Amino acid sequence: MIKRTLFFLIAVLCISLTAQETKMSSVTQIIHEVKNQFAPDKRVAIFHINTNDTSGIITLSGETNLFVAKEKLISGIKSLGVEFKDEIKLLPAAELGERIYGLVNLSVANVRIKPDHAEEMATQALLGTPVKIFKKESGYFLVQTPDEYISWVENDGVTPVSKQELDEWKNSERVIYLKEFGFSYSKPDVTSIRVSDLVAGNILVKLGEENNFLKVKYPDGRIAFVEKENCQKLIEWLEKKNPNNADIISSAEKFMGIPYLWGGTSAKGMDCSGFTKTVYFLNGIVLARDASQQVHTGILVDTQNGFENLQTGDLLFFGAQATDSTKERITHVAIYIGNNEFIHAAGRIKINSFDKNAPNFSEFRLLHFIRAKRILGSVDENGVTSIKRNKFYLGEF
């Protein structure tokens, strides 16, 4: 009798454990499905969900910046009839208060994959760039830039602002710095103490004019003077930005010789996609951050039979073709400049050719060419946005 009772209890326990394992497996599957639907690319979305089974109750923890994704997840788990606790944090973090927006405060802010000086630099953000702030940790802010890239920037690199302060910035008279590299000064005099360095694409608020200088304000309130000839009113610059192929090439060639820098997106140093991104930004266009993202934008150009269909300004993508056992890998991007030549960041900004008889022929790039995309025919569609309509620069994010 005792043996039968013990056997029965063990059987019941096994059934109970199996049922709970099945429920946990179902919950994990729903998490996976929701993540694939709403956050397949961790570079542009946060969806880190953990599960823990305590006394038959499944606890959901972690964080996400996607309200709709969290709602879909909770709804799916409820449909299972599973008892659970929702401890998922929705970002931006509540402790940030109203200041969940930010303005980049350095000429070039280094943005890293984790909140630490020793971590890999993922990208850079230029002075005056509006960002979304999700949380604060270890002296860093987790931010999202106008290309929707999410990574960490030091506190000194970003000035947190409220929506009202962001709107005031947006409605201020702003100027964009257009010289590749320069400085701002404490007085309207190039011999005065420098306030900071500047790079092409920096945006500042204009306060007035003195002699041949503009009096400007930084996001953190610093006042400086910038040579007027190197700036243009942002609104006027944007109104004139209807770039053609020649504009793209002209911008690209200004950076010839600039050294390669992993994560770089400025005149101080660029990686391959940072180069293409910066060139297009200086023509009023926001591209995705990485080559593996840029390849999914724009219009496909037919290169099946050679390069005769290419136009100057087209993006060229390189990497490894897909095989039966491996996915396609895009690892490099360049800008086509005509005559079978392309300009790109590889060691430095330089020009190479697909022509086997050219002195600058690159057999490696020819062998690893994947496809080409046309960006200028896709502004504000096909994954390409203009600064004029980008939600971050409009203050509507």
C-alpha positions as CSV (number, residue, x, y, z in Angstrom):
1,M,0.0,0.0,0.0
2,I,2.8,2.4,0.9
3,K,4.7,1.5,-2.3
4,R,1.6,2.2,-4.4
5,T,1.0,5.5,-2.6
6,L,4.6,6.6,-3.1
7,F,4.5,5.6,-6.8
8,F,1.3,7.6,-7.2
9,L,2.8,10.7,-5.6
10,I,5.9,10.4,-7.7
11,A,3.7,10.0,-10.8
12,V,1.7,13.1,-9.9
13,L,4.9,15.1,-9.2
14,C,6.4,14.1,-12.6
15,I,3.2,15.1,-14.4
16,S,3.1,18.4,-12.5
17,L,6.8,19.1,-13.4
18,T,6.2,18.1,-17.0
19,A,3.2,20.4,-17.2
20,Q,5.2,23.3,-15.7
21,E,8.1,22.7,-18.1
22,T,5.6,22.7,-21.0
23,K,4.2,26.0,-19.8
24,M,7.7,27.5,-19.5
25,S,8.5,26.3,-22.9
26,S,5.4,27.9,-24.3
27,V,6.2,31.2,-22.6
28,T,9.8,31.1,-24.0
29,Q,8.4,30.5,-27.4
30,I,6.0,33.5,-27.2
31,I,8.9,35.7,-26.0
32,H,11.0,34.5,-29.0
33,E,8.1,35.2,-31.5
34,V,7.4,38.7,-30.1
35,K,11.1,39.5,-30.2
36,N,11.4,38.4,-33.8
37,Q,8.3,40.4,-34.8
38,F,9.1,43.7,-33.0
39,A,12.9,43.7,-32.2
40,P,14.7,41.4,-34.7
41,D,17.7,43.9,-34.7
42,K,19.1,44.6,-31.2
43,R,20.9,47.6,-32.6
44,V,17.7,49.6,-33.0
45,A,15.3,48.1,-30.4
46,I,15.5,47.0,-26.7
47,F,13.7,43.7,-25.8
48,H,15.6,41.8,-23.1
49,I,13.1,39.5,-21.3
50,N,14.0,37.0,-18.7
51,T,11.9,34.2,-17.0
52,N,12.0,32.6,-13.7
53,D,9.8,29.8,-12.3
54,T,9.2,30.2,-8.5
55,S,6.7,27.9,-6.8
56,G,4.8,27.4,-10.0
57,I,4.6,31.2,-10.8
58,I,6.5,32.4,-13.8
59,T,8.1,35.8,-13.3
60,L,8.9,38.0,-16.3
61,S,11.7,40.5,-15.8
62,G,14.0,42.5,-18.0
63,E,13.3,45.7,-20.1
64,T,12.1,47.0,-23.4
65,N,11.5,50.3,-25.0
66,L,8.6,48.9,-27.1
67,F,5.2,49.3,-25.4
68,V,3.4,47.5,-28.1
69,A,5.8,44.5,-27.9
70,K,5.3,44.3,-24.2
71,E,1.5,44.4,-24.6
72,K,1.7,41.6,-27.2
73,L,3.8,39.5,-25.0
74,I,1.6,39.9,-22.0
75,S,-1.5,39.1,-24.1
76,G,0.1,36.0,-25.5
77,I,1.1,34.6,-22.1
78,K,-2.4,35.3,-20.7
79,S,-3.8,33.2,-23.4
80,L,-1.9,30.2,-22.1
81,G,-3.7,30.4,-18.8
82,V,-0.3,30.6,-17.0
83,E,0.1,32.2,-13.6
84,F,2.8,34.9,-13.9
85,K,4.1,38.1,-12.5
86,D,5.0,41.1,-14.8
87,E,8.2,42.8,-13.6
88,I,9.3,44.0,-17.1
89,K,10.6,47.6,-17.0
90,L,9.3,49.8,-19.8
91,L,11.9,52.3,-21.0
92,P,12.6,55.3,-20.7
93,A,13.3,54.6,-17.0
94,A,10.9,56.4,-14.6
95,E,13.9,57.9,-12.6
96,L,14.8,60.1,-15.6
97,G,11.6,62.2,-15.1
98,E,10.8,64.6,-17.9
99,R,14.3,64.7,-19.2
100,I,14.1,61.7,-21.5
101,Y,15.5,63.6,-24.5
102,G,19.0,64.8,-25.0
103,L,21.2,67.0,-27.2
104,V,24.8,66.0,-28.0
105,N,27.1,68.4,-26.3
106,L,30.5,67.5,-27.9
107,S,31.8,68.1,-31.4
108,V,31.9,64.3,-31.7
109,A,30.5,62.1,-28.9
110,N,31.8,58.5,-28.7
111,V,29.0,56.0,-28.3
112,R,29.8,52.5,-27.0
113,I,28.2,49.1,-26.9
114,K,28.4,49.0,-23.1
115,P,28.7,51.8,-20.4
116,D,32.5,51.7,-20.0
117,H,35.5,53.5,-21.4
118,A,37.1,50.2,-22.3
119,E,34.1,49.0,-24.4
120,E,34.0,48.9,-28.1
121,M,32.9,52.2,-29.8
122,A,29.7,51.4,-31.7
123,T,29.2,54.8,-33.4
124,Q,29.5,58.6,-32.9
125,A,27.0,61.4,-32.6
126,L,27.7,65.0,-33.7
127,L,27.2,68.2,-31.7
128,G,23.5,69.3,-31.7
129,T,22.1,65.8,-32.6
130,P,18.8,65.1,-30.7
131,V,18.7,61.7,-29.0
132,K,16.2,59.7,-26.9
133,I,17.5,58.8,-23.4
134,F,16.4,55.4,-22.1
135,K,18.3,55.1,-18.8
136,K,21.4,56.1,-16.9
137,E,24.1,53.8,-15.6
138,S,27.7,54.1,-14.4
139,G,28.1,57.7,-15.7
140,Y,26.6,56.8,-19.1
141,F,23.3,57.4,-20.8
142,L,21.7,54.7,-23.0
143,V,20.5,56.7,-26.0
144,Q,19.0,56.3,-29.4
145,T,20.2,58.5,-32.3
146,P,18.3,59.7,-35.4
147,D,19.3,56.6,-37.3
148,E,17.6,54.6,-34.4
149,Y,20.9,53.1,-33.3
150,I,20.9,52.4,-29.5
151,S,24.1,52.5,-27.5
152,W,25.9,54.2,-24.5
153,V,27.3,57.7,-24.3
154,E,29.1,59.4,-21.4
155,N,27.1,61.9,-19.4
156,D,29.3,64.8,-20.5
157,G,28.5,63.9,-24.1
158,V,24.8,64.6,-23.8
159,T,22.7,67.3,-22.2
160,P,19.3,65.9,-21.0
161,V,16.3,68.0,-21.8
162,S,12.5,67.9,-21.3
163,K,10.1,68.0,-24.3
164,Q,9.6,71.7,-23.7
165,E,13.3,72.4,-23.8
166,L,13.7,70.2,-26.9
167,D,10.9,72.2,-28.6
168,E,12.7,75.5,-27.6
169,W,15.9,74.2,-29.2
170,K,14.0,73.1,-32.3
171,N,12.4,76.5,-32.7
172,S,15.6,78.4,-32.1
173,E,17.6,79.9,-34.9
174,R,20.3,77.2,-35.5
175,V,23.3,77.1,-37.6
176,I,25.2,74.1,-39.1
177,Y,29.0,74.1,-39.2
178,L,30.2,73.0,-42.7
179,K,34.0,73.2,-42.7
180,E,35.5,69.7,-42.3
181,F,37.3,70.7,-39.1
182,G,37.7,73.9,-37.0
183,F,37.1,75.6,-33.7
184,S,34.9,77.9,-31.7
185,Y,36.3,80.7,-29.6
186,S,35.7,82.5,-26.3
187,K,35.7,85.8,-28.2
188,P,35.1,86.9,-31.7
189,D,38.8,86.5,-32.4
190,V,40.7,83.4,-33.6
191,T,43.5,84.2,-31.2
192,S,41.2,84.0,-28.1
193,I,40.9,80.9,-26.0
194,R,39.2,78.0,-27.8
195,V,35.9,76.7,-26.4
196,S,35.9,73.5,-28.4
197,D,36.8,71.9,-31.7
198,L,34.1,71.5,-34.4
199,V,33.5,69.2,-37.3
200,A,31.2,69.3,-40.3
201,G,27.6,68.7,-39.4
202,N,27.7,70.2,-35.9
203,I,24.6,72.2,-35.0
204,L,24.5,75.2,-32.6
205,V,22.0,77.8,-31.6
206,K,22.7,81.3,-33.0
207,L,22.5,84.2,-30.5
208,G,23.8,87.0,-32.7
209,E,26.7,88.3,-34.8
210,E,29.8,90.2,-34.1
211,N,32.2,91.3,-36.9
212,N,32.7,88.2,-39.0
213,F,31.7,85.8,-36.2
214,L,28.4,84.2,-35.1
215,K,27.7,84.2,-31.4
216,V,26.4,80.7,-30.6
217,K,25.2,78.6,-27.7
218,Y,25.9,74.9,-26.9
219,P,23.3,72.6,-25.5
220,D,24.9,72.8,-22.0
221,G,24.7,76.7,-22.1
222,R,28.3,77.4,-23.1
223,I,28.7,80.5,-25.3
224,A,31.2,80.7,-28.1
225,F,32.0,82.5,-31.3
226,V,32.4,80.8,-34.7
227,E,33.7,82.2,-38.0
228,K,30.6,83.1,-40.0
229,E,32.0,81.9,-43.3
230,N,32.1,78.3,-42.0
231,C,28.4,78.2,-41.0
232,Q,25.0,78.4,-42.6
233,K,21.5,78.9,-41.1
234,L,20.2,75.3,-40.6
235,I,16.8,76.1,-42.1
236,E,18.3,77.6,-45.2
237,W,20.7,74.7,-45.6
238,L,17.9,72.2,-45.3
239,E,15.7,74.1,-47.8
240,K,18.5,73.9,-50.4
241,K,19.3,70.3,-49.8
242,N,18.0,68.4,-52.9
243,P,21.2,66.6,-53.5
244,N,22.3,65.2,-56.9
245,N,25.0,62.7,-57.8
246,A,27.7,65.3,-58.1
247,D,26.9,66.7,-54.6
248,I,27.5,63.3,-53.1
249,I,30.8,62.8,-54.8
250,S,32.0,66.3,-54.0
251,S,31.2,65.7,-50.3
252,A,33.0,62.3,-50.3
253,E,36.1,63.6,-51.9
254,K,36.5,66.3,-49.2
255,F,37.4,63.5,-46.8
256,M,40.2,61.9,-48.9
257,G,43.0,60.7,-46.7
258,I,41.0,60.8,-43.4
259,P,42.1,57.7,-41.4
260,Y,39.8,54.7,-40.8
261,L,38.3,54.5,-37.3
262,W,36.1,51.7,-36.1
263,G,32.8,53.3,-35.1
264,G,33.8,56.7,-36.5
265,T,31.3,59.0,-38.2
266,S,33.2,62.3,-38.4
267,A,36.1,64.1,-40.0
268,K,38.2,62.9,-37.1
269,G,38.0,59.3,-38.4
270,M,35.4,57.1,-40.1
271,D,34.7,53.4,-40.6
272,C,33.2,52.3,-44.0
273,S,29.5,52.9,-43.2
274,G,30.4,55.9,-41.0
275,F,31.9,57.4,-44.1
276,T,28.8,56.8,-46.3
277,K,26.6,58.0,-43.5
278,T,28.5,61.2,-43.0
279,V,28.6,62.0,-46.7
280,Y,24.9,61.6,-47.1
281,F,24.2,63.5,-43.8
282,L,26.1,66.5,-45.2
283,N,23.6,66.3,-48.1
284,G,20.6,66.3,-45.8
285,I,20.0,62.5,-45.7
286,V,20.0,60.2,-42.7
287,L,21.2,56.7,-43.5
288,A,21.1,53.6,-41.3
289,R,24.3,53.2,-39.2
290,D,25.9,49.9,-40.4
291,A,26.6,48.5,-43.8
292,S,24.5,45.5,-43.0
293,Q,21.6,47.9,-42.3
294,Q,22.3,50.3,-45.2
295,V,22.1,47.3,-47.7
296,H,18.4,46.9,-46.9
297,T,17.6,50.5,-47.9
298,G,17.3,52.3,-51.2
299,I,16.6,50.8,-54.7
300,L,18.4,47.7,-56.0
301,V,20.6,48.4,-59.0
302,D,21.0,45.6,-61.6
303,T,24.7,44.5,-61.6
304,Q,24.2,41.0,-62.8
305,N,26.1,41.7,-66.1
306,G,28.6,44.3,-64.8
307,F,28.6,47.8,-63.6
308,E,27.2,49.7,-66.5
309,N,23.9,50.5,-64.7
310,L,25.6,52.2,-61.8
311,Q,25.3,55.9,-61.2
312,T,27.7,58.1,-59.2
313,G,26.5,58.2,-55.6
314,D,25.2,54.6,-55.6
315,L,26.3,52.5,-52.6
316,L,28.3,49.4,-53.2
317,F,28.2,46.5,-50.7
318,F,30.8,43.8,-50.2
319,G,31.1,40.7,-48.1
320,A,30.3,37.0,-48.3
321,Q,27.6,35.4,-50.5
322,A,25.1,33.1,-48.8
323,T,25.7,29.4,-49.1
324,D,23.6,26.3,-48.3
325,S,25.0,26.5,-44.7
326,T,25.7,30.2,-44.1
327,K,23.8,33.4,-44.4
328,E,24.9,36.4,-46.5
329,R,27.3,38.7,-44.6
330,I,27.7,42.4,-45.6
331,T,30.9,43.7,-44.2
332,H,31.8,46.7,-46.2
333,V,30.3,49.6,-48.2
334,A,31.6,52.2,-50.6
335,I,30.3,55.0,-52.9
336,Y,30.5,54.6,-56.7
337,I,32.2,57.6,-58.3
338,G,32.1,56.5,-62.0
339,N,34.5,55.0,-64.5
340,N,34.5,51.7,-62.5
341,E,35.9,53.5,-59.4
342,F,34.6,53.8,-55.9
343,I,35.6,55.8,-52.8
344,H,35.6,54.1,-49.4
345,A,37.1,53.9,-45.9
346,A,39.7,51.1,-45.9
347,G,42.7,52.1,-43.9
348,R,41.9,55.7,-45.0
349,I,39.4,57.3,-47.3
350,K,40.7,56.3,-50.7
351,I,39.7,55.5,-54.3
352,N,39.9,52.0,-55.8
353,S,38.7,50.5,-59.0
354,F,37.0,47.4,-60.4
355,D,39.0,47.7,-63.6
356,K,41.7,45.0,-63.7
357,N,44.0,47.3,-65.8
358,A,43.8,50.3,-63.4
359,P,46.7,51.0,-61.1
360,N,44.2,51.3,-58.1
361,F,42.4,48.0,-59.0
362,S,41.3,46.0,-56.0
363,E,40.9,42.3,-56.7
364,F,39.7,41.7,-53.2
365,R,36.8,44.2,-53.5
366,L,35.8,42.8,-56.9
367,L,35.8,39.3,-55.7
368,H,33.7,40.3,-52.6
369,F,31.2,42.6,-54.3
370,I,27.6,41.7,-53.4
371,R,25.2,44.3,-54.7
372,A,24.5,48.0,-55.3
373,K,21.8,50.3,-53.9
374,R,20.6,53.7,-55.2
375,I,19.9,56.1,-52.3
376,L,19.0,59.4,-54.1
377,G,15.9,57.9,-55.7
378,S,14.6,56.8,-52.2
379,V,14.7,59.9,-50.0
380,D,11.9,59.6,-47.4
381,E,11.1,56.1,-48.5
382,N,12.7,52.7,-48.8
383,G,14.4,53.1,-45.4
384,V,16.0,56.5,-46.2
385,T,14.9,59.7,-44.5
386,S,15.8,63.3,-45.0
387,I,16.9,65.4,-42.0
388,K,13.8,67.6,-42.8
389,R,11.4,64.7,-42.1
390,N,13.4,62.7,-39.6
391,K,11.3,62.5,-36.4
392,F,14.3,63.2,-34.1
393,Y,15.2,66.4,-35.8
394,L,11.5,67.3,-35.9
395,G,11.3,66.7,-32.1
396,E,8.6,64.2,-32.5
397,F,10.2,61.0,-31.2
